[in-house]
């Protein structure tokens, strides 16, 4: 899914004007909302720093994790509604190696209102609480005239029952979570649902920002229906186990707003598990954990009658997080490694491809099983809950598969075939893959400023050392991995 030299003049020429555009966009918002606070702050009476490391949502402190594990029930019931929105600018290093830059890099260099969410959450009873998010994407679809059309749908949902028993030698929290995204219930930001924390704009001009680089994840995806049970003993041992199925019937709200043809359809109940060791001492905390999921996903969401059409995923992960929180300093170090095994249905495996090698020989058929490995690590520092920065590295490696190929040599002529409509997907330059490898790695640098506790202004620069298996000419049309280097500027308001 996913540097080298910064092409200065191309990358920065229009950024000052773009930044002014973003700032102007938020001035109107802030003038009427600077006194608002998120629903959980109103409920607990705490400042953002109490729950979020360095005040940087959504990353949780030990207190924030306690609040989540006890079902969002700490404090008194209050107005349960909050909102957030992101305005951003993305600038890709090189857009010249494209057949259609306007389509391949939509809104490149232009300030946009990237996304907005309505958040409903908090205490319902002493033992029941919830967090529900509905997200609006202004660029979800294109109309016939080429203009964008916005769309809303259910995002993260986490509804909990929890209780806590404290004795002289025992502190036990246990509960249940009904949710729609495997690991959204997890209290650590190394979870697949939370490590990618800045909301991602959908226009293709943002396709190479950090949020679209390789991240740990589960083959089942999101907007499915799950029920998990969890326990946290003596603030040390955490265990969670549960299962996920298709969101339908009374649970169809878990995928509300998503067309039936775009939803994930699962066969039966698919198991998910999470184990973690946690230690807290003074301003320090350390977590070491593992998690996994097995999922059976129908190839066609509109046809779930044939069990032979199932994709079978086995996802295993190990992760770790260290925090040092002592005013005015906040330090968080995170690491995740996932192994994803994907067995394809027979109808999609062992297929021939319409390419040949440089000698005219047929290439291997597509794989029946693919294995990918994703590693992510990030170090973040925040000073006075106001000024911060991070460095993150990502790496995706995996099996070679001719199914990844999007351009190759035509039989007979031995010339490049850029549009193999017979059995390989039709992919233009920029997204293409000439190597048959998914290998992608790079680094993201970030700096951010929180002038008030409800607003973060940030800049990320994501640089690629390898993309789709190659450092140079990865798509077969001369595009290099470093051409995808992207500067991403954002302002994020939550109130």
N, C-alpha and C positions, 0 to 999 in steps of 0.2 A: 504494500500500500504506500509505498512511499516513494561539506561543500568545499566548496572551494572558494574561488575568488568572487568578491562582491563587485558586480559591474556597476560602478559608482554612478556615472551619469545617467544610465538608463533607470537605475533603481530609485534614485533620490530626486530626480528633476521635479516631480509634481508633488512631493510629500509635504512641504510646508503648507501649500494651499489645501491639501487634503486634511492635514491636522487642524487647520483653522475651521474647515467644514465640520469636522467631528466636534470640535469645541463649541461651535455655534449651535449645533444640534442639541447639545446637552444643556446649554445655558437656559434654554426655554424649559427643559425638564426640571432642572435643579431649582429654578426660581420658585416653583410651587411645591417642591417636595423635600427640601433640605431638612425639615423637622420630622419627617416620617422615619419610623424604625421598623425592622422586620418583625413578623408576628411572634417568633420565638423570643426575641428580646423583650417584647412587651409582656409576654407570659412569665418569663423568669425574672425580669427586672435587671438582667445582666447586660453589660456592654458586650459588643461583638467579640472582644478579645477573650472573654471567658470561655466561649465555645470554639472559637476558630483561632488556629495558631497564627500569631501575629496579626490577628484580625482579618486574615485572608480567607474568606469563604470560598469553597465549602470545607477546607481542611480542618479537621477536628482536633481539639485538645483533649486531655483525659476527661475534663468536665463535660465537654461536648459529646464525647463518646458515651459517658454515663447518661446524659440527657436522652440520647438516641436509644440506648439499650433499655432504658426504663419507659420506653414507649412515648416519648415526647410529652410526658405528663408532669414534669417538675414545674412547680409554680401554679398560678391561678389562671382559670379560663379567661380569655380575652378575645378581642377581634381577631379571627384566625386567618386573615387575608393579607398577603404581601404580593409584591410584584418585582420583576427585574427585567432589565433590557440591556442590550449590548449594541453599541455603535462601533463601527470598525472601518479600517482601510487595509487592503492587502495589495502588495506590490511584488510581482514575480520578476526575477532577475532578467529573464530573456523570454520574450513572447514572439520573436521573429521566426522561429522554426515551427511554424504552424500553418496549416492550410486555411484556417479560419480563426484568427486570433480573437475576433469578437465573440465567438462561441466558446472557444477553449479557455478564454480568460475573461469571463463576464465580470463587469464592474471592477476590473483591475485598476488600481490607483484611485478609485472613486470612494468617497465616504458613503457609507450605507447604514441604515438601521438594520442590523444583522438579524436579530431575533428578540423576542419578548416573551415573557412567561408570567402567568398568573399562578401564585403559590397559595395553597390552602393547607393549613396544618396547625397542630397543637393538641392540647388536652381536650378529650371528650369526656372521659370519666377519670377516676383515680387510677384506673388500670388500662385504659384505652386511649390511644392517640393516633395521629396520622400525619402523613406528609403527602400531598398530592400536587402535581405540577401539570399544567396545560401550557403548551408552547405554540407560539405563532411564528411562522416562517414567511416573511414577506415575499420570498423568492421561490416558493415551493414548486410552482408550475409555470409553464409558458402558455400564453393564449395564442390563437392562430395568427394574430398580427405580430407576434414576437415579444409582446409585453409580458411582464411577470404578473402572477396572481398569487396572493397570499393564502395560507391555509393553516388551520389549527388542528392539533391532535393531542391525545393523552401522551404525557412524557413519563417521568418517574413517578411511581405510586408505591407507597409503603404504609400499610395500615396495621397497627400493632395492638396486641394485648401483652402486658408485662406485669410482673410482680417482683418484689425483692424481699428477701429474708436475711436479717442481720442478727448474728449471735456473737458470743464471746470469741469463737474460733471459726466462724463461718460468715461469709458474705456472698449470698447467692442471688443472682438476677436470672430469671428465666422468662421466656416469652414466645410469642408466635408472630410471624410477619406474613401478611398477605400482600404480595408485591408483583410487579410486572417486568422485572429486569434482574436476572441472576446477579447477585452481589450488591444490589442497591441497598440491601439491608445491612451490609457490612459496615462496621464503625471505623475502619481504617482507610486512608486514601490510597493505599496500594491496591484496593479492590478494582476490578475491571470497570465497574460502573462509575468510579470516582477519580481515578488517577488523571484522566483527561478532564480538566476542570473548567477551562474557558469555553463558553458556548461557541459552536463552530458555525460560521456563515455558510449558506448553501451555494451561492454563485461560484462558478468554476474558477474565478480569479482567486479564490481561497483554497483551491484544491491541494496546495502543497504546504499550507501552514502546519504548525506543530499538531494541531488537533486532528489533522488528516494524515499524519505520519503514523507508522505502525504503533499500535497499542495492544495490550493484552485484552482478550475478549473470549467470549463463548460462542460456539457455533450456532447455538439456539437463537442468538440475538436478543432483542427486547420486545416489549409489548406482547408478552405472553402472560399466562396466569400461574402464579406459584404460591405455595404455602410452605413456610419453613418454621422449624422450632429451634430455639437457641438457648444456651445457658452460659453464664459468665461467673466463674467461681473464684472468690477471693481476689478479684481484679487481676487474676493470673491466667486462668485457663478458659479459653473460649471455644465453644463447639456449636456448629449450626448444621442442620441437615434438613432436606426437604425435597420437593418435587415440583416440576413445571409441566404444564399442558397448554393446549390451545386455549386462548381467551375466547370463550363462547358462553352463550346462555347468560346467567346472572353475572358472569365475570367478563362479559364482552366489553364493559367500560374500560378494562385494562388496555384495550387497543382502539378506543374510541377515536374516530376521525381518520382512521387509516383504512383505505380501500381494501376490500376482501382479497383482491388479487395481490396486494402488497403485504399482507400479514404473514407471519410465520405460523405454519400449521405443523403441529407435532403429533407423533403417534404415541398414544398412551401418556403415562406419567414418566418424566425424565428426571433422574436423580441429580441433586446438587449437594455439595458438602463443603464445609469450611472448618479448619482447626487452627488455633493460634495460641502461642504462649506470649504473655504480656507481663512486663515488669515495670514498676514505677518507683523511683527513688529520688527524693528532692525534686529538682527541676527537670529530671531526666525521665524518659520513658522509652521502652524498647519492645518491639513486637517481632516475633518470628512466626511465620505461618505457612500453611499450604491450603489449597482449595482445588476443586475439580467439578466437572459435570460431564454427563453422558447424554447426548441428545440424538433423537431420530427425527429428522426434518423432511417433510414431503417436498419433492422437487417442484411440483406445481401446486400452489395453494388452492387452486380451484378444482383440483382432482386429488382427493385423498382416499380413493378406493383401492389403489394398488400398492401393497406394502413393498413391492419390488422397486418402487420409485423413491425409496428413502435414501437420504444422505445420512450417514452415521458419523457423529463427531464424538471424540474423546478428548477432553481438555483437562490438562493438569498444570498446576502452578505452584511455585514457591515464592514467598515475598518476605520483605523485612522493612521495618520503619523505625527510625530513631528520632526522638524529639528532645530538644533542650529549650525550655521555656522559662525565662527569668528576665523580667522587665529590666532594661528595654530591649532585650535580645530574644529572637525566636529563630531556632535552627531546626530544619527538618531534612532528614536524608531518607530516601525511598529507593527500593529496588524490587523489581518483579521479573520473573522468568516464567514463560508459559510454553508448554509443548501441546500442539494441536494436531491431532490425527483425524484425517477426513477420509472415510471410505465412501466412494461414489456409488450411486446405483448402477446396475449392470448396463442400463441403456446409455449411460454417460461415460462409461469406462472403456478402455482398450479400443479407442476410436482412431482411425487413420486421419492424418492431417494432409492438406493439399499442398505441402511443401516438399522440397528435396534439398539435400545438402549441395555443396559446391561441386561435387562430382556427379550430381544427378541421381544419387541414391535416395531411396525413401527414408524418411525419418521414423523413429520409434513411434508406436501408437501411444495414445494418452494413458496416463496412469489409472490404476484402479484405486490406489491409496496415495494420498499426499500427506506429508508431515511438515509442519512449519513450527519454527521456534521464534518467539518474540521476547526480547529483553529490553527493559526500560529502567533507567536510573536517573534520579534527580536530587540535587542539593539546593535547598532554598534558605535564604537568610532574610530576616525582616528586622528593621531597627525602629523602635518606638511605635510599632504597629502602624507605620506610615511609609517608610522607605524600604524597598526590598528588591531582591533579584534572585535569579536561579540559573543553574546550568543543568541541562538534561541531555542524555544520550539515548539513542534508540537503535535497535538492530533487529532486522527480520532476516532469517535464513530459512531454507527449506529445500525440499526435493525438486529437482528439475522435472518439468512436465511439458511435453509439447502442446498441451492444452493452453498453456500460457502464451504461446506464440501468436502474434498478430500480424507478422510480416515475414516473408521468406522467399526463397527462390522457386519460381514456377518451373514445373517439369518441361523439358524441351528447350525453352528459351534461356533458362537459368538467370532470369531477371527477377528483380524484386516484385513481389505481389503484395500490394498494400491493402487489399480489400478482399480477403478470402471468404466469400459468402457461402461457400459450400458447407463447411463444417466448423470453421473457426469463427469467432465473433468478428464483426466488422468494426475495427477500431482505427481511428485516425492516428496521425502522429501525435506526440505528447503523451498519450496514455499507453502507447504501444510497447511491445516486448519482443525483441529479436533473439533473446538468449534462452528462453524457456525456464528462467530462474526468477523467483520472487525476491531475491536478495536485495535488501534496501537498508541503508544505515546512514546516520547523520547525527547532528547536534542542534539543540535549541538553546539560545541565550535569551534571557528575559530580564527586564527591569520594570518595576511598577511603583506607583505612588498612590497613597490613599489619603487625599486631603481631608476628607471627612469619612466617618466609618461606613457610610452607605455607598461610597463611590470609589472605584479603583480605575486608574489610568495606567495602561501598560503598553510595552513594546516588546515584541518577540522577533527574533531573527532565527530562522530555521535553515540550516545548510546541509546539503546532501553530499556524501562521499560516494554513494552508490545508489542506483535506482533501477528497479526491475532487472537486476542481475549484471549491470555494467556501470562503469564510471563514465565512459564515453559512448556516444551513439547507441543508447540503450533501446531506442524505438525503431531503429533501422532507417531513420530519416535525418540523422545527424544531431539529434538532441542529446546533450550531456546531462549528467546528474546535477551538476552545479548550475545549469540553466534553471533548475527548479527552486533554487534558493529564494526564500520569500521573507519580506519584512511585513509584519502584521502589527498594526496599531489598534488598540481598542480602549473604549471606556465602558465600564460595567457598573450599572446602577442597580442596587437592590434596596427596596424600602417596604 
